[in-house]
Amino acid sequence: MKTKLSFISILTLCITLSLTACGGKQTAATDPKDTQTTTATEASDSRLDDLYQQENQLFADHADAWNKVFAMMDKSDADPNGNYADYLADTVESNKTSFTDDELKTLTEDIESIRKIDEEIAEIEQKNSLSDNSSQKDNSESASVFSNFSGQDFDGNTVDSSLFSGNAVTVVNFWFTGCKPCVAELSKLNELNDTIRSMGGEVIGINTETFDENKDAIKEAASVLESQGAKYRNISIDSSSAAGKYASEIMAFPTTILVDRNGNIVGDPMLGGIDNKDNYDALMEQIQSVIAADSTNK
């Protein structure tokens, strides 16, 4: 199971991001079979939304304990194809001396609830996958994360896929305002942006709470960026876009990816803040590799 919206809201008590069901406009000549399929899809999407919100509420209700867990997450611990509840349980178990008995009890109970929720999510997603298989196959080439990329920066300027074609490498950092590790690395990301601009690179931020041009969230995020001296571009995107859907699958924040000139994601995501020296050095090595490949391909 890949879809993991809930980690978007682990550390914030105000959950502003929710799944948006994708439904096309029907014409007067709609096939009855298509109508039935659309109705079934909308029903499953609604149930998925309910399940994601149940997970979100667990994180919000016990934010202090989950805040600790989130801060302990490391790239080496994460298996994107692994079991979500097991991933959480392993993180807690390997750091259990950092929690009080009450916190351990709460986290254990939450994880078991998440395990049951995820089992139902997996069943729904498997059914959706089977029913959508043919259309997904037909559209696989156009489903690239950054295909037809568009958005607006926090100053209201339109941004499109030329953002990527104009850079040898683009560092895309996914974050949200209530995430302490995210905020902690903002100044370092600004430093990274200054460093790689002369190399043909750029850092951009995508704050998941600012999706769909959420003006209040943009204002709050801009204030946080300013307080941290971060001047690189941050972009608000559509939650239903390919990039928005990609962000909804991210398991832990902050997450940073590298994108080449053609809009392709290169290498593995970097989980955790680059204010950690090991993370910074590893990311810089990846950046230099992408730039070198870009130079060779010219």
C-alpha positions in Angstrom: 0.0 0.0 0.0 1.4 3.3 -1.1 -1.1 6.0 -0.3 -0.2 7.7 3.1 -1.9 11.0 3.5 -1.9 10.8 7.3 1.8 11.6 7.8 1.1 15.0 6.3 -0.6 16.0 9.6 1.5 14.1 12.2 2.7 17.1 14.0 0.0 19.6 13.6 -3.2 19.9 15.5 -5.0 21.7 12.7 -5.4 19.3 9.8 -5.9 21.4 6.7 -5.2 18.9 4.0 -7.7 16.2 3.0 -8.1 14.0 0.0 -10.0 15.3 -3.0 -12.0 12.7 -5.0 -11.4 13.0 -8.7 -14.7 13.1 -10.7 -15.1 14.1 -14.3 -18.0 16.2 -15.6 -20.7 14.1 -17.2 -22.3 14.8 -20.5 -25.8 14.2 -21.6 -24.6 11.1 -23.5 -23.0 9.4 -20.4 -22.9 5.6 -20.7 -24.9 4.0 -17.8 -21.9 1.7 -17.1 -19.7 4.8 -16.7 -22.2 6.3 -14.3 -22.2 3.1 -12.2 -18.4 3.1 -12.2 -18.2 6.7 -11.2 -20.6 6.2 -8.4 -18.7 3.2 -7.1 -15.4 5.1 -7.3 -16.8 8.1 -5.5 -18.1 5.8 -2.7 -14.7 4.1 -2.3 -12.9 7.5 -2.4 -15.3 8.7 0.4 -14.6 5.7 2.5 -10.8 6.1 2.0 -11.1 9.8 3.0 -12.9 8.7 6.2 -10.2 6.1 7.0 -7.4 8.6 6.4 -9.1 11.1 8.7 -9.3 8.5 11.4 -5.5 8.0 11.2 -5.0 11.8 11.1 -7.1 12.1 14.2 -5.0 9.6 16.1 -1.9 11.6 15.3 -3.6 14.9 16.3 -5.0 13.6 19.5 -1.6 12.4 20.7 0.6 14.9 18.9 3.2 15.2 21.7 4.1 11.5 21.6 3.9 11.3 17.8 6.1 14.4 17.5 8.9 12.4 19.2 8.4 9.5 16.8 8.5 11.7 13.8 11.7 13.3 14.9 13.3 9.9 15.2 12.5 8.7 11.7 15.5 8.1 9.5 15.9 7.3 5.8 17.5 4.0 6.6 14.4 2.9 8.6 11.9 3.5 5.8 10.8 0.9 3.3 8.3 2.5 0.9 7.0 -1.0 0.0 6.8 -2.1 3.6 4.0 -2.3 6.1 3.1 1.1 7.5 2.1 0.0 11.0 5.2 -2.2 11.2 7.3 0.8 10.2 5.8 2.9 13.0 6.1 0.0 15.5 9.8 -0.5 14.7 10.6 3.1 15.1 8.9 3.2 18.5 10.5 -0.1 19.6 14.0 1.0 18.6 13.6 4.2 20.6 11.4 3.0 23.4 13.7 4.3 26.2 12.9 7.8 25.0 9.2 7.4 25.9 7.3 7.3 29.2 5.2 4.2 30.0 2.1 6.2 29.2 3.4 7.3 25.9 4.4 3.8 24.9 0.9 2.5 25.8 -0.7 5.3 23.8 1.6 4.7 20.8 1.1 0.9 20.9 -2.7 1.3 20.9 -2.6 3.9 18.1 -0.4 1.6 16.0 -2.8 -1.3 16.4 -5.7 1.0 15.4 -3.7 2.1 12.4 -2.9 -1.5 11.4 -6.7 -2.3 11.3 -7.4 0.9 9.3 -4.7 0.2 6.8 -6.0 -3.3 6.2 -9.3 -1.9 5.1 -7.5 0.8 3.1 -5.5 -1.9 1.3 -8.6 -3.9 0.4 -10.3 -0.8 -1.1 -7.1 0.2 -3.0 -6.7 -3.3 -4.4 -10.3 -3.2 -5.7 -9.7 0.3 -7.2 -6.5 -0.9 -8.8 -8.2 -3.8 -10.5 -11.1 -1.7 -11.8 -8.8 1.0 -13.0 -6.0 -1.2 -14.4 -6.8 -0.7 -18.1 -7.2 3.0 -18.0 -4.0 3.4 -15.9 -2.1 1.3 -18.4 -3.3 3.6 -21.3 -2.3 6.7 -19.4 0.8 5.5 -17.7 3.1 7.6 -19.8 1.2 10.8 -19.1 1.1 10.1 -15.3 4.6 11.4 -14.6 4.7 13.3 -11.3 5.8 16.5 -12.9 4.1 16.2 -16.3 2.1 19.3 -17.0 3.4 20.8 -13.7 1.9 24.1 -12.7 1.4 26.2 -9.7 2.0 29.6 -8.2 4.8 30.9 -6.1 3.9 32.7 -2.9 4.1 36.1 -4.7 1.4 34.9 -7.1 3.6 34.3 -10.1 2.7 31.3 -12.3 5.2 28.4 -12.4 5.2 25.6 -15.0 7.4 22.7 -16.1 10.0 25.2 -17.5 11.1 25.4 -13.9 12.7 21.9 -14.3 13.9 22.3 -17.9 15.8 25.5 -16.9 17.8 23.7 -14.2 20.4 20.9 -14.4 18.8 19.7 -11.1 15.9 20.9 -9.0 15.8 20.1 -5.3 12.1 19.7 -4.3 11.5 19.8 -0.6 8.1 18.7 0.7 7.2 20.2 4.1 4.4 21.6 6.2 4.3 24.4 8.7 3.6 22.4 11.9 6.5 20.1 11.3 9.3 21.1 13.6 12.1 19.1 11.7 10.8 20.8 8.5 11.1 24.3 9.9 14.5 23.5 11.4 16.1 22.8 8.0 14.7 25.8 6.2 17.8 28.0 6.7 20.0 25.2 5.6 17.9 24.7 2.4 18.3 28.4 1.7 22.1 28.0 2.1 21.9 25.0 -0.3 20.0 27.0 -2.8 22.6 29.7 -2.8 25.3 27.1 -3.2 23.8 25.2 -6.2 22.5 28.2 -8.2 25.9 28.8 -9.7 26.1 25.1 -10.5 22.8 25.1 -12.5 20.6 24.0 -9.6 17.7 25.4 -7.6 15.8 24.5 -4.4 12.0 24.9 -4.3 9.6 24.2 -1.5 6.2 22.6 -1.7 4.3 23.1 1.6 1.4 20.6 1.6 -0.8 22.9 3.6 -0.8 25.5 0.9 -2.3 23.3 -1.8 -5.1 24.8 -4.0 -3.8 28.3 -3.3 -4.9 28.2 0.4 -4.3 31.9 1.2 -4.2 31.6 4.9 -1.8 28.6 4.8 0.4 30.5 2.3 0.5 33.5 4.5 1.5 31.4 7.5 4.1 29.5 5.6 5.6 32.7 4.1 5.9 34.1 7.6 7.8 30.9 8.8 10.1 31.1 5.8 10.9 34.7 6.5 11.6 34.0 10.1 14.1 31.4 9.1 15.7 33.6 6.4 14.6 31.2 3.7 14.2 33.1 0.4 14.1 30.3 -2.2 10.8 29.8 -4.1 7.9 28.0 -2.5 5.1 26.9 -4.7 1.4 26.2 -4.1 0.1 23.4 -6.4 -3.2 21.7 -7.0 -3.9 18.8 -4.7 -5.4 16.8 -7.6 -2.4 17.2 -9.8 0.2 14.5 -10.3 2.6 16.3 -8.0 -0.2 16.8 -5.4 -1.0 13.1 -5.5 2.6 12.2 -5.1 2.9 14.4 -2.0 -0.2 12.7 -0.5 1.8 9.4 -0.6 4.8 10.7 1.3 5.2 8.8 4.6 7.4 11.2 6.6 8.3 14.8 6.5 10.5 16.6 5.5 11.1 14.7 2.3 13.4 16.0 -0.4 13.7 14.7 -4.0 15.9 15.6 -6.9 14.4 16.2 -10.4 16.4 16.4 -13.6 16.0 18.7 -16.5 13.4 16.4 -18.1 11.2 16.4 -15.0 12.3 12.9 -13.9 12.8 12.1 -10.3 16.4 10.9 -9.8 17.5 8.6 -7.0 15.8 7.9 -3.7 14.0 10.5 -1.6 15.9 12.0 1.2 13.9 11.6 4.5 14.8 13.9 7.3 16.3 17.4 7.5 19.5 18.4 5.8 20.4 20.3 8.9 21.8 16.9 9.8 25.4 16.9 8.3 25.2 13.3 7.1 21.9 14.0 5.2 23.4 17.2 3.8 26.5 15.5 2.5 24.5 12.7 1.0 22.1 15.0 -0.7 25.0 17.2 -2.1 26.6 14.1 -3.5 23.4 13.2 -5.3 23.1 16.7 -6.6 26.6 16.7 -8.0 25.9 13.4 -9.7 22.8 14.7 -11.4 24.6 17.8 -12.6 27.5 15.8 -13.9 25.0 13.5 -15.8 23.3 16.6 -17.2 26.6 18.0 -18.5 27.5 14.7 -20.1 24.1 14.4 -21.9 24.4 17.9 -23.5 
